[in-house]
Amino acid sequence: MFREDFSDLNNWEPLTFPQIKNHSIYKVKMDDGGNYLQAESNASASGLIYKNTFNVYDYPRIRWRWMVENVYKKGNAKEKSGDDYPLRIYIIFKYDPDRAGFFESLKYSSAKLIYGEYPPHSALNYIWANRDYKEEIITNTYTDRAEMILLQKGSSNVGKWITEDVNILEDYRKAFGEDPPPIASIAVMNDSDNTGERSVSYLDYIEIYK
């Protein structure tokens, strides 16, 4: 469906949060091996979100290649104070009013009146976890509508390029016990606002495909 090789950031826009003033820095870097995205945070949080959406039933697979220079000493996926990651890939699912029940529809309609648009329905976070947890999936400490998929754990692969290849539909069903809404967007983030630490990470490419 698409492949992003990070020759520029024309297809992306900033993803920021109202309560967080310090933003992470994203740059396209080049070397003999080609282009890649460098993500740096320093007691900060913000991301990049892809400008277009896609249908997860038509394109359920995603792969990418990433590397981190370090993990966070205070990072802990089970506590709000440690909910930071040197790199994560978000799949953000759009609320679908045609699939909603009465109470869910009421809640999202009320939110739209306040914010002018529907908030996301749910999200999968593919994370480079700071610790070696026994779990493969952990519910986000801030909301039960975001599930954390622990692809890398701890420091054993720090400094190495790692290729990931996942099935969004399978992971969503494992995480939420139901089928996802069809339309989604993708975002990337390096954040350290909770731990107050610093990290640099890299993303070589992202590809969404059948």
C-alpha positions in Angstrom: 0.0 0.0 0.0 2.9 2.3 0.8 6.5 2.3 1.8 8.2 5.2 3.5 12.0 5.4 3.1 12.4 8.8 4.8 14.0 10.7 2.0 12.0 13.6 3.4 9.1 14.2 5.9 6.6 15.6 3.4 4.1 12.7 4.1 4.1 13.4 7.9 2.9 16.0 10.2 3.6 16.7 13.9 1.7 14.8 16.6 1.8 16.9 19.8 0.0 16.8 23.1 -1.6 19.8 24.9 0.0 19.4 28.3 3.5 18.7 27.0 5.6 21.7 26.0 8.9 20.0 25.2 8.8 18.2 21.9 11.0 15.4 20.5 13.1 16.2 17.5 12.8 14.3 14.2 15.3 14.6 11.4 16.0 12.8 8.1 19.6 11.6 8.1 21.7 10.2 5.2 24.8 8.0 5.1 26.3 5.5 2.7 23.5 3.1 3.5 20.7 5.5 2.5 18.2 7.6 4.3 16.6 7.0 7.8 14.7 8.9 10.4 16.4 10.0 13.6 14.2 10.5 16.6 15.6 12.3 19.7 13.9 13.0 23.0 15.1 14.8 26.0 12.5 14.9 28.8 10.1 15.5 25.9 7.3 13.9 23.9 5.8 14.4 20.5 5.6 12.2 17.4 5.0 12.2 13.7 1.7 11.0 12.1 1.3 9.9 8.5 -1.1 12.2 6.6 -3.1 9.5 5.0 -5.2 6.6 6.3 -5.5 3.0 5.2 -7.9 0.1 5.6 -6.4 -2.6 7.9 -8.5 -5.3 6.3 -7.1 -4.6 2.9 -3.5 -4.0 4.2 -3.1 -5.9 7.5 0.7 -6.3 7.6 3.4 -3.8 8.6 7.1 -4.1 8.7 9.9 -1.8 9.6 13.6 -1.7 10.6 14.5 0.2 13.8 17.4 0.7 16.2 17.8 2.5 19.6 20.9 3.8 21.2 19.6 3.2 24.7 16.6 2.3 26.8 15.3 4.2 29.8 16.5 3.3 33.3 13.2 4.5 34.8 11.1 3.2 32.0 8.2 0.9 33.2 5.3 0.0 31.0 3.2 -0.8 34.0 3.4 2.6 35.7 2.4 6.1 34.4 5.7 7.5 35.7 7.6 5.0 33.4 5.4 5.2 30.3 8.2 6.3 27.9 9.9 4.4 25.1 12.9 5.2 22.9 10.8 4.3 19.9 7.2 3.1 19.3 5.0 2.6 16.2 1.4 3.5 16.7 -1.5 2.1 14.7 -4.4 4.5 15.5 -7.9 3.3 14.7 -10.6 5.7 13.6 -13.9 5.6 15.4 -16.6 4.2 13.1 -20.1 5.3 14.1 -21.7 2.7 11.9 -20.2 -0.1 14.1 -20.9 1.6 17.5 -23.4 0.5 20.0 -25.8 3.0 21.7 -23.6 4.0 24.7 -20.4 4.1 22.7 -22.1 6.3 20.1 -23.3 8.6 22.8 -19.9 8.9 24.3 -18.1 9.7 21.0 -20.8 12.1 19.9 -20.4 14.0 23.1 -16.7 14.2 22.6 -17.2 15.4 19.0 -19.3 18.3 20.3 -16.5 19.3 22.6 -13.5 18.8 20.4 -15.0 19.2 16.9 -14.1 15.7 15.8 -14.3 12.1 17.0 -11.4 11.0 19.2 -9.6 7.8 18.1 -11.4 4.6 18.8 -8.3 2.6 20.0 -4.6 2.1 19.3 -1.9 -0.5 19.1 1.5 0.5 20.3 4.4 -1.6 19.0 7.1 -0.7 21.5 10.8 -1.1 22.3 10.2 -1.8 26.0 12.8 -0.7 28.5 12.5 -3.9 30.6 12.4 -7.7 29.9 8.8 -8.4 30.9 7.3 -11.8 30.7 4.1 -10.4 29.0 3.8 -9.9 25.3 0.9 -7.4 25.6 0.4 -4.8 28.3 -2.6 -2.4 28.6 -1.5 1.2 28.6 -1.4 2.8 32.0 -3.3 5.9 30.8 -6.1 4.3 28.9 -7.6 0.8 28.3 -8.1 1.8 24.7 -4.4 1.5 23.9 -2.6 -1.8 24.1 1.2 -2.1 24.1 2.8 -4.9 22.0 6.2 -5.6 23.4 8.4 -6.5 20.3 11.8 -5.7 21.9 12.5 -6.0 25.6 15.3 -4.4 27.5 18.8 -3.7 26.3 19.9 -7.0 24.6 19.5 -5.6 21.1 20.4 -1.9 21.8 22.6 -0.6 19.0 21.5 -3.2 16.5 19.2 -2.8 13.5 16.2 -5.0 14.0 13.5 -5.8 11.4 9.9 -6.3 12.6 7.0 -7.8 10.6 3.6 -8.0 12.2 -0.1 -8.6 11.4 -2.2 -5.8 12.6 -5.5 -7.8 12.6 -4.1 -10.7 14.5 -2.5 -8.4 17.1 -5.6 -6.3 17.6 -7.8 -9.4 18.1 -5.3 -10.7 20.7 -5.1 -7.4 22.5 -8.8 -6.3 22.5 -10.7 -9.6 21.8 -12.6 -8.1 18.9 -12.2 -7.0 15.3 -10.8 -3.5 14.8 -12.4 -0.6 13.0 -11.4 -0.6 9.4 -9.7 2.7 9.0 -6.4 3.5 10.7 -3.4 5.8 10.6 0.2 5.3 11.6 2.5 7.3 13.8 6.0 7.1 15.3 7.2 8.5 18.6 10.2 8.7 20.9 9.1 10.1 24.3 10.7 10.7 27.6 8.5 13.2 29.4 7.6 10.9 32.3 11.1 9.6 33.0 12.9 12.9 32.2 15.6 10.9 30.4 17.1 11.2 26.9 17.4 8.8 24.0 18.2 8.7 20.3 16.6 6.1 18.0 16.4 5.4 14.3 13.8 4.2 11.8 15.1 2.9 8.4 11.7 2.4 6.7 8.0 1.5 7.2 6.0 -0.6 4.8 2.3 -1.4 5.0 1.2 -4.2 2.7 -1.2 -7.2 2.2 
